[in-house]
């Protein structure tokens, strides 16, 4: 169990709007344009969607669309390999430990345990407001990525530090850890 300060326990959000503005301001001071836009866009997507960092990191560039005054983000959620016993009689999915089908009552002792292969998808619809720095940072970053000669697979591609202030963008890997 994590102990929190009284102030932290009484908050309704993790960070305040003012604290988030400070985060975006700090990102704006990064010298390199790519890293500056990526940092602001990453923070903005996390703030607007409420998704976990792993879900945001795995967001593909193709899953970001602008249509009808909205920014559409389609997340392919990790399938947690939900195991179940499928009834041969009624095709009902039952718990792995089930002895009888919860729908028709047929014995499941001979039924094999199967993994569901259908990936879960979550779509976030974000209204576009031109004066909003949060959505603008995402749009500017996506425009930068779409303007690259070779487009990365992920919205937030992994980077590798080189000597000095240089870096390499790994087009087929997404960020992970503390990048």
KEVONU-322244 format. One record per residue (C-alpha): x, y, z. Coordinates in steps of 0.5 Angstrom, whole numbers, padded with zeros to 4 digits, always signed. Layout:
! KEVONU-322244
XYZ;...
! end
This chain:
! KEVONU-322244
+0000+0000+0000;+0003+0007-0002;+0002+0012+0003;+0000+0019+0001;+0000+0026+0004;-0007+0029+0006;-0006+0034+0000;-0005+0028-0005;-0011+0024-0002;-0016+0030-0002;-0015+0032-0010;-0020+0029-0015;-0014+0029-0021;-0007+0027-0020;-0004+0034-0023;-0008+0041-0023;-0009+0045-0029;-0004+0049-0027;+0001+0044-0026;+0000+0041-0033;+0001+0048-0036;+0008+0048-0033;+0009+0041-0036;+0008+0044-0043;+0012+0050-0042;+0018+0046-0040;+0017+0042-0046;+0017+0048-0050;+0024+0050-0048;+0027+0043-0051;+0032+0045-0056;+0031+0040-0061;+0024+0041-0065;+0022+0033-0065;+0024+0032-0058;+0020+0038-0056;+0014+0037-0060;+0014+0029-0058;+0014+0031-0051;+0008+0036-0051;+0004+0031-0055;+0006+0025-0050;+0004+0029-0044;-0003+0032-0048;-0005+0025-0050;-0004+0022-0043;-0008+0028-0040;-0014+0028-0045;-0015+0020-0045;-0013+0018-0038;-0010+0011-0041;-0004+0008-0038;+0003+0010-0041;+0004+0003-0044;-0003+0004-0048;-0001+0011-0050;+0006+0008-0052;+0004+0003-0057;-0001+0007-0060;+0000+0007-0068;+0001+0013-0072;-0004+0010-0077;-0009+0010-0071;-0009+0018-0071;-0014+0021-0075;-0017+0028-0076;-0025+0028-0078;-0031+0032-0077;-0027+0037-0072;-0025+0031-0068;-0018+0028-0066;-0020+0020-0066;-0015+0016-0063;-0016+0008-0063;-0012+0004-0058;-0011-0003-0059;-0011-0006-0052;-0007-0011-0050;-0011-0018-0050;-0010-0021-0043;-0011-0028-0045;-0018-0029-0042;-0018-0036-0042;-0025-0040-0042;-0028-0046-0043;-0033-0046-0049;-0039-0050-0049;-0040-0055-0055;-0048-0055-0054;-0049-0047-0054;-0042-0044-0055;-0043-0040-0048;-0036-0038-0045;-0035-0041-0038;-0030-0040-0033;-0024-0044-0033;-0026-0048-0027;-0033-0049-0029;-0036-0056-0028;-0042-0054-0032;-0044-0049-0037;-0047-0043-0034;-0052-0042-0040;-0055-0049-0041;-0052-0054-0036;-0048-0059-0040;-0042-0062-0037;-0035-0058-0038;-0031-0064-0036;-0029-0066-0043;-0028-0059-0046;-0022-0056-0047;-0019-0049-0045;-0019-0044-0050;-0016-0037-0050;-0020-0031-0053;-0016-0028-0059;-0020-0022-0061;-0016-0016-0059;-0020-0011-0055;-0020-0004-0058;-0022+0003-0055;-0023+0009-0059;-0022+0016-0056;-0026+0022-0059;-0023+0029-0057;-0026+0035-0060;-0021+0040-0064;-0021+0047-0061;-0015+0051-0065;-0014+0055-0059;-0013+0049-0054;-0005+0048-0053;-0006+0041-0051;-0010+0039-0058;-0005+0043-0062;+0001+0040-0059;-0002+0033-0062;-0003+0036-0068;+0003+0039-0069;+0007+0033-0067;+0003+0028-0072;+0004+0033-0078;+0011+0033-0077;+0011+0025-0077;+0007+0025-0083;+0012+0030-0086;+0018+0025-0085;+0021+0021-0091;+0020+0015-0088;+0014+0015-0083;+0015+0011-0076;+0010+0005-0074;+0008+0008-0068;+0006+0015-0066;+0012+0015-0060;+0018+0012-0063;+0023+0010-0059;+0030+0014-0060;+0037+0012-0058;+0042+0017-0055;+0048+0018-0059;+0054+0022-0057;+0053+0029-0056;+0046+0032-0057;+0044+0027-0063;+0039+0021-0063;+0037+0016-0068;+0029+0015-0068;+0028+0007-0069;+0022+0007-0074;+0019+0000-0072;+0019+0001-0064;+0015+0005-0059;+0018+0008-0053;+0018+0004-0047;+0021+0005-0040;+0023+0012-0038;+0024+0015-0045;
! end
